[in-house]
Amino acid sequence: MAPDKGRDSRTGSKRSAPIDISSGDSEEEEEEVSQRRRRHQTTRSTKAGKSRRRQASTDTSDSDDDEDISSSDDAPSRKKSKNTATKTTKTTGKGKGSGKARAVEDRECMFKTTDLQWVDDERKFHREVHSRTHQEIFGALDRDVPPITLEEMDQILPEEPDYDEDWSAEDEKKLVQDSEQDRGQQLLLDQDASAFPAFVKVASRYFRRSPMEFISVIYHLEWDQSRGKSNGKKHRWTAVFCKRLSELATHPLFEKNYKLLVLALQYASMMLKNDRRTWPISLPSRDRFFVVLGQVIKKYKGIDRDPAKIHEEARKRLKDGGYTIPLFSEFMLRLEELRAPTSGSTISNSVVPLVYMVGNDEANLLVQATNMVSTTGMPVFRDAPMYKSYTITRDTRERENPPKRLEQIPYLKRSLIAVWRHREKAKKRAQRLGTDSDQEHEESVDLEVGILRERIKEAEATCTRILREKDSMAAKLDAAETRSTRDGMRIAELEAAEAQGASGAALARIAELEAEIQRLKDNSSTRGSTVHSRSFGDDGFGDGFDFSDPVLGGDNTGHSSVGETPGNPTSHVGRSSDDPGPRPAVDFLSGRY
């Protein structure tokens, strides 16, 4: 039976106390305890939460166990306590009931859809990218970044330069001889054979420039040999440096413009070394942001000022003017965020010459900053290495990507000679013009030209706006005149119609009056004829015969009318008093009635 089995399972345990069988529910309680213990044995290999629950159940004291089994009155409460404990254990087990675990689950649920969508989009992107053939990839690459030819290389780095008043053929001959004897010149050509040639190919194709040309004193940049290799070849650009610059050259942020990379290297060096010297910026484009940045730099010329503060003021000017902040400015903000905390030491304007030393740290900082460029917290670009690996790394067409390694040495020599020529030519021009620094003069002139061009551009925009407003006003005036003419014609038409209507009404009124007059005349004539044609016969006197004699001048009364005058009473002698004829008019002059 189950109870016996339960007792056997308790053999050797300190819980082997005799069971009080006085209660009718003791067997049920024993069966319940036995089932609980069997359940504990089957859950030994479960998770930690269930293990703790089993341990809590088996560690119950003997007195509590005996009390639960021997007391029949406590059985219902024991069942209730067991059910409640089980329910509580399920609710508050490990990783389920705590607020921290619940918050983690809520966050996972909240971001689950977004994360899955992100992963799905990435998979779709990689499937689409890797499904493209090399022909499609190379076609797009050649269309956007055409391969450079040897003819273009000869135009960019000619064997013989143009001569002017500051540079002659004798100067060129002497420069070439000096460069061949210079040990440092030869060391610069002794570069790492693994990464440097690849960087030369990338720079030549994307920038149409030799890296020896733009990482030079021309743009105040110099390789930092203090952080180079320690095997006696510190002059060599490291493989990491060349690789990072190749990734940056293919990055869309730099728009195939080597001057943007130069500006970025300068700014990275200023951030890492806390350089407060006046920034000799060379405008990479005529974009409004760079022009304003140059204006702010000129404002603080000769003053030791944090470049981040200058950048902040330039951004404020753009915002106040309603201009858009470009992504390159956001990239500069990332450089400012990544720089180390400002220490007490700074590089002031008293430190000369003005050269920014660059190495692996600056290159790594630039790559990290490009990956951090974002808008509203979302990254704008993919990781920098992806652009190079997707395009240049796959392009193994050696004939389509000159110069080859064997062809690079002559062009590298030309680029180094071009740097030397620029330096010596600047000195001679400075001597001729009487200036201290021709390089500074050129940069100042370039900045002034940029500012003037920007002002001309603004003036042209203003003139265009004024002309547009003038045309708009002329159109409005023409429309107003047309509307006025149309309104005048309408008014004239209304006045003519009104006059015509009034004339018609007047004519109608005249016709009515004439008709009324004619009617009155007709009525008057009709009334007069009726009075003079009345006879005695008509009034009932006489038999209706006419006794008037026209010869005697008598009337129908039988009396003579000779000598009678109107109003004379004698003309009515013999008329009966009952005569209903007209009464004679009253003679007011004679006073006779």
Beta strands, then each sheet from edge to edge (+ up, - down):
strand 1: 221-223
strand 2: 356-358
strand 3: 374-375
strand 4: 378-379
sheet 1: 1+ 2+
sheet 2: 3+ 4-
end
